[in-house]
Amino acid sequence: MAFRNCNFNGQQLNTLVWKPSRNGKFSVKSAYKLVVDLEDQRTTSSSRSWSVVGGESGVFWRKVWSACVPPRVKVMAWRFCFEVVPSSANLVRRNAGVFEGCVRCGAGSESILHILFECEFTRVVWALSNIPWRVLANQSEKVAVWFGRLSTSVDKEEFEWFLTICWALWHSRNKFVMEGKASGTNCVVQDAF
């Protein structure tokens, strides 16, 4: 072993040194900086790193966090963009042993894109909302990229309606899965508005 070849001076006291700080002493500030730096490294090297089409991600997130919608809607938008909602497809990927198909229509994989844009139920909700969408979801895109593209192509009020309808679709889906309560498409639109 490597330790057998090391000479330690038994007379010298051991000292703790916090390497992230210049003076070797721990501080909350240096710990926070370490966490931020590690997170930056993780997100730049991670597959979750994404850029918002047509602008920077910082601009996109300012639009989300400054939107005039309830906080739960903003948080849900964040969860959609980072794909951390428990859709059937995400649960299967985590080996949760659930049916991967859509709980409403039974078709394909219940991805976040499917829940928000591709399901027949969802398409009816979007049609009833009377919101003129100029950008359509593309199956090959990440949710975050699609949200980012949409945020640059619609006005502030349309973007807020969009976020609220996405939340209402997720809320309706969860009521259906957890409580067995099937909401009609009109109810979902009313919940959003």
Secondary structure, 3 states (H helix, E strand, C coil): CHHHHCCCCCCCCCCCCCCCCCCCCCCHHHHHHHHHHHHHHHHHHCCCCCCCCCCCHHHHHHHHHHCCCCHHHHHHHHHHHCCCCCCHHHHHHCCCCCCCCCCCCCCCCCCHHHHHHHCHHHHHHHHHCCCCCCCCCCCCCCHHHHHHHHHHHCCHHHHHHHHHHHHHHHHHHHHHHHHCCCCCHHHHHHHHC
